[in-house]
Amino acid sequence: MAYEPVLTAFVNEPQGYTLDFYLQRQRGYEGLRKALTLKPGDIIEQVKASGLRGRGGAGFPTGLKWQFVLKDTPKPKYICCNADESEPGTFKDHVLMERNPHLLIEGCAIASYAIGARVAYIYIRGEFYHVQEVLEAEIEKAYTAGYLGKNILGSGFDCDVFVHRGAGAYEAGEETALIESLEGKRAQPRIKPPFPAVAGLYQCPTAVNNVETLCNVPLIVLNGPEWFAGQGPEKNGGPKLFCVSGHVKKPGVYEASMHTTLRELIDDHAGGMIDERPLKAVIPGGSSVPLLLPDQLDIAVSFDSVQKAGSLLGSAGVIVMNDTVCMVWLAMNLLHFYRHESCGKCTPCREGTDWLFKLLGRIEAGEGQPKDLDLLFGVSSNIVGKTLCAFGDAAATPVLSTMKLFRHEYESHVREGRCTLPAPWRATMPVFAGSH
Amino acid sequence: MDTVTLTIDGRPVTVAKGKTVLQAAIEAGISVPYYCYHPGISIDGSCRVCVVKIEKMPKLQTSCSTVCTDGMVVLTRDPDVVDARAGVFEFLLINHPLDCPVCDKGGECPLQDFSYTFGPAESRMDFPRRVFDGEGVRADVDFGPTLMLNRNRCILCTRCVRFMKEIDGDAQIGIVDRGYGSEIATFQEQGVHSLMSGNLMDVCPVGAILTKDYRFKSRPWDNPGVVDTVCTLCSKGCNTSAWLKGKPEWARGSRLIRMTPRFNPEVNGYWMCDIGRFNYHWTESDRRLRRPLLRSPSTRSGQAAALEPVAWQDLQPRLRNRLQDAAAAGPVRFLVSAHAATEELFVLKQVTEALIGSDGLKSVTVAWTRSEKPQPEQTTFTVPVTDAPNVNGARDLGYDVGTGNDGTPDLRELRQAVDAGRVKALYVIDPGPDGSLGDVAWIASARRSGALPLLVVQGVLMTDLAGAADLVLPGAAYVEKDAIYTNDQGRVQAASRAIAPPGEALEDWRILVNLGRSLGVALPYETASDVRQAIAGAMPGTGYAEADRLVFTRPIPARNWLQASNPSERWKWDFLFQDLPPVKGHSVQMEGLPPQGAYIPLKPVEP
């Protein structure tokens, strides 16, 4: 049975993003209309029953997250939509916001109704200024049409949606750092507990949800939790967007169920490997997760089965690499990113990422010594689990994972004093031409 | 009070509900290192050195941010914890310049001390260190009028950032850039401009923020004595520690080298203002009065003679004679600064009553100054407007201080009388600092014009007023005498004698006793303690009843520099930065003073 896309069915229609199109072709705002006839608690129950898991990376059950939001409080509550899509290899929320913005707006309104919030903030990544323009224009239309604002659809429920564009920091995608940034402070994570569900934005109960997560909410309300759960393996239901990039013929965003295998994703959806070169490794969930090897391609790309295979589905940013990719270079490339993006709050992450980057640079340049390999492992281990947020773990993972699976490449760098891989692709890319 | 009981390293520990694991460990004397935690400011959880293992929690937890629960089992010496901690210490030092030999913090530096105790033996870092403003002391950059900043030494604990935001109330310090490039900074590098800036040196756990006043002046092991005292530069009465620099071989003896706040939750918390911290140099000024001075009566030519040094025993009869002559001619008046201690005011009261009668206090006018201190609205540490420490003490003894601590002194009546020539002698008591009597230029003018026939000044500095006096009696400044003061809360507090008065100067209560006795008043006081006993007897049932039992501390002779600190200073260090290792082979004797009170022994430093 071929999978019918629902989130991205009309992303290629030129007018697909408009309110009229959304109303006519996507049963637009019917989910909101139906939700407003239900009790907020019932919506949370439906979302729980659907098994919707957070699409941002951690895969935490969304219904549970909403249930944790304090009920008995005189304080206002907030929905924060995490649209700070910054994970290297991830570009799915971008598509949803730009090409199907009303789905997100409807999701924000339903989520606000469910947890008792009256304001939803969409915290959008600093580089998404063009997306912000689209989103704000469509939010304006939703207000005019009565889907946002006061007394929505005559139900007495008020909801405002605001778009806040960040300054473009990776760390602002961490939920408490996002809240800090939204409050106008430096995007640095907070100590948990208290969790945002208890004391989040302005110390008020807050639910922080990914864009794709919120986009699934109207579908659950409209089609029922059973429909949603039936779209994938047990506990991994619903439509899922996969961002396939790297050495594939057709990189892009693909919507599929989580029954799909990694091999199908690469070969069928993304058209297979460029130049038919052999696949060397896959990062299945954005740059922060461990690598998978070619013999692990037949697993389903669901939260649970990827975890069982030793990695994480994360944000479903599938980065495919062929045999020309040097794993030392890969780790150095990623550490360059993490070193730059570390917020600097915790000592191990602030000092460790730079040290790792320098060590990797030295090995990659052929100047490494045998002791550097132990040092790499030691420094990475001193970061993992020692930091306030998951950034430290994410930053050390590329090193630990490549060292575990491709230690021989590190050793050959040290032994030969150079990279022994042919690297034809990098050699032709001006950006990387000098890196060897 | 609700309590919870947890187990730390196998020891049951009971603490108040809501305390964190780190606080429980500190209270129980269990060593857990920390940098970003400070008991006076909010919790940040960023330095990561206070990690501990807590049973049933999958990851190591930062003890500073974990609240104790009943039955919690905490391990601080588990191999996982030891390794993780050593890893963080290695990270903290990979970019630290390790310029301890030229760093003022060296010797009292938590980064040194905790690294020795908990850090790895050596670093594996072999890349060049991160440098911000230059190598060595070139990295010391201006950080406002009172401070210097060295970003190379900074470990980004953000205590200073949180102090400015939460205590000072004006978040002048922030972190610019991020990650590896993060640095402490102020807007446009303009530095910290605050009345509370000196506290930043105290909160900084490394030598990154230093006061210009103390920079390069001393090393901790040269400050073997610390004295518990109180600041007397305003009516708040902050509890302070007076640090003495001194070596046994110094002919000069010890000298006051810095003031730091001493924890008192009900007065000043952990903090003090820059006025109290930095404005003590006048006590060692060249203008200090060291010997009694006497001006001979006008010569035949009518020219006023110069003030000449004179011995106390020669001065005393002349002072008596001239005061008695003046009293015979008309009223004698007194002008007393509210910087005078309660002992002095008490003796003065008895002298005036003996001389003038039961309304003798009417001849005394109390003077002080008031000044608005510019502070941010959100500050949680307000520096009072009243610049004198003892207005309430004067009020309690029956002196006329108008509306008291909140009021303004009224010198108009005295001035009119002096200008009109109705006052035959004016006796001024001014224990400094200069200017604390307000505008008194009119007194000097009256003396010069002859409207005031006799001016006696008992003070500490050669002020313009003292320069116009006929007799000058050198007294002791606030760090040179054991004395009690009553702050704006009505709290009777003890200021200790940290250093000796200069030259032949005497403690002020003794000058007044000598004066009284020479005038025939029976004053049965041989020591300041006798005076305080009399005060306690005169005001039973008040805060003064315990006046003689207040503790005045002394530098304690020490076997090492840390033990030299007095008990409460030692307590602070135990509480803020526990388990400083002993300094080997160091033995300091302070001026042969006898030990007072017991040592607080150093806890053994466990490996």
Interface residues (C-beta under 8 A of the other chain):
Chain A: A169 E171 R186 I191 R339 H340 E341 S342 C343 G344 K345 C346 T347 P348 C349 R350 E351 G352 T353 D354 W355 K358 L375 G378 V379 S381 N382 G385 K386 T387 L388
Chain B: I43 D44 G45 S46 C47 R48 V49 V51 K59 L60 T62 S65 A84 G87 V88 E90 F91 L92 I94 N95 R124 M125 F127 R130 I155 L156 I175 D177 R178 G179 Y180 G181 S182
